[in-house]
Amino acid sequence: MVPGLPPLSPHSPEAHAIFGLWNETLGVCAVIFALVVGLVAYCVVRFRARGPHAPGSPEPPQIHGHKRLEIAWTAAPFVVVMVLFELTARTMGASDPPPMREPDLVVTGHQWWWEARYPSGVVTANEIHVPAGKDLLVRIESADVIHDFWVPELGRKIDATPGHPTFLTVQADAPGTYLGTCAEYCGVQHAWMRIVVVAEEQAAFDAWQRKQLEPAPPPASREAARGAVLFRDRTCVKCHAITGLGEGARAAPDLTHLASRATLGAGVLGNTKDTLTGWLKDPQLYKPGSHMPSLRLTDDETQALVAYFEELR
Ligand code: CUA
């Protein structure tokens, strides 16, 4: 269970299917448990040592073989296993249908953040917006090691395997924010690979997508203009993309609309002026092992970069 995540609260058809299987399996196991405990209790009372079987008395009559009992204890578990098999196969069909079309969204796990790419051309990080009520086919990839995409309220977990894309359907029943995390140990910052899925009404999603497609605005202040120059000169541009400034780099999160996101470092910090300043000065302080090095920026340079990034709404 992930701290802070509500357990057992399905919010998608896939999650409902998995939740249903959990309940059915629990029911079957509860009946078996009650039966075993009941029989043990019955035998303990009914056949306890007393009368001729008291300590010191001769061995009771020994029974060898009982055809009907043997058939019963072979057939009963077989039926139970077949019922569970059928229920599981049905859930797999509901929670993991095969991909039959182009994906609506490509999510790539990186050490240690998530990249989301949409067919429209939108590229963002860690905060994945989806239209509520839509059945989305999501292609899961990895850029480096094995990660695992898991948003419990929206369905099953699935590995992100380098070189072998996997698919999953995601459908949020209602608008809301659904939290998830990387669920496969992937290195020192595995714990800080949080996922936020923001499900919105179609109109709100379309508006978000239109906004995300806009290129970064030209710097509005002198300070921000200096920040934009530093972004290129201090090598940020080698890893991060900002549409209009440098678009090839995909090693680190796209920053074109950085200020529109709520967190930094895949959830390790809230996104405010202060945290952004701290993060730029020394990312290793907040996310040790992160692939973003400390660039030893001066206070002046940091301020200019923050001024620029704050304009990237
Ligand atoms: Cu990525 Cu754990």
Residues whose N, C-alpha, C, O or C-beta is under 5 A from the ligand:
A	BS01	CUA	H110 I146 H147 D148 C182 A183 E184 Y185 C186 H190 M193
